[in-house]
């Protein structure tokens, strides 16, 4: 009887580990939310000098804003979809380098390609918090009026890339 008492914690740990593994395998982080709230009025410094805000977005048209980091594995995996979005919607895809150094961000983009019209810096993560970021990568579609229309929490995949493109509207010629 006493031997079973020692097996209970190990069994409970196995059940918790199995549940955790099952949760991690679920795509819940990659779900999208269609929302309608104002983009944050945060002013970001740009990687090459100057500043940018997405409330309203630059150029007076809808934009995609992707928060990423060089240290983020899912950011690397989704990058091919950002390249695709950048080609489909030239001038409408912006990156925010989240809690990362300029040097690491530039090396990341030199290696994988730079799909972004411009790159904002968020070294302390305050701008990400203003967006409602829960963890990189995350992607937002912001209307020309500065309203967040779509929020993708997690890594892009082909279906989510289509949702982002559809929320942005017809590609420019």
Secondary structure, 3 states (H helix, E strand, C coil): CHHHHHHHHHHHHHHHHHHHHHHHHCCHHHCEEEEEEECCCCCEEECCCCEECCCCCHHHCCEEEEEECCCCHHHHHHHHHHHHHHHHCCCCEEEEEECCCHHHHHHHHHHHCCCCCEEEEECCCHHHHHHCCCCCCEEEEECCCCEEEEEEECCCCHHHHHHHHHHHCCCCC
